[in-house]
Amino acid sequence: MQGVGYRYFAMRSAEALGVAGFVRNLVDGRVEVVGEGPEEVLAEFEQKLRQGPAFAAVESIERTSVERRGDRGFQVR
């Protein structure tokens, strides 16, 4: 996924939906996204992440629950 604008796509999608958190590249080539918000908003965010930007090839998404971090806004790291 890296190199196709996925992180900035994730950031724009999160901001449009009011999701807080961050997105970052991992050393193994995967992209990690952490988002906070109401469940219905996170479900919509996940759908957008599954689609990705025009040139992305999203192979899979693994969703896990984590303790709320209290993030404000959404960052690309």
N, C-alpha and C positions, 0 to 999 in steps of 0.2 A: 503494500500500500504506500510506502514512503515514496516521496518524489512526485506525487500526483495532486498535491494540495489537500490531502485528506484532513490534516490537522486544522487548517483554516476553514475548511468546509464544516468540520465539527464545531469549531468556535462560532461561526456564523449561525449555524443551526441552533446551538445552545442559546446564544444571545436572543435569537428570534422567539424562542420558547420560554425564556426566563430561567434556564437551567444554570446553576452554579457549578463550578468545578474546574477541571483542567483536562488537557489532552497532551500526550507526549509520545515521542518515538522511543521504543525499547531497543536495546542493543541487538536483539535477535531478529529485528526487522518488523516486529509487530507494533501496533499502535495501542496505547493504553488511554482509555477515556474514563474519567471519574465524573459523575454527574449527580447533583442533588436537586430534588424538586418533588412535587406531588407525583404519585404513581402514574396517573393518566398522562401527565406531561412527559415523564421519563419513558413511557411506552411509545409515545409519538417520536421522541428523540431517538430511541433505539431504531425505529423504522427508518428514520432519515439516515442514521449511521449505516444501516444494512444496505441502503441504496448507494450511498457515497456520492462523490462528485463524478462528473461525466466520464473521466478516464480511469477511475478506480476499479479494481477488481476485488471486491470484498469477498473473501473466502469463507469466513465464519466470524461470529460474534459470540463471546462467552460472557454471560451476565451473572454477576455475583452481587450479593448485598454486603455492604460494608457499613461500619459505624459512621454516622453523619459527622462531617468534618467542620461544618459551619462556614464553608467557602462563600465568598461574595464575588459575584461576577464569574467570568469564565476566562481561563488563560491558556495560551499555548506555551508549553515549556520545552 
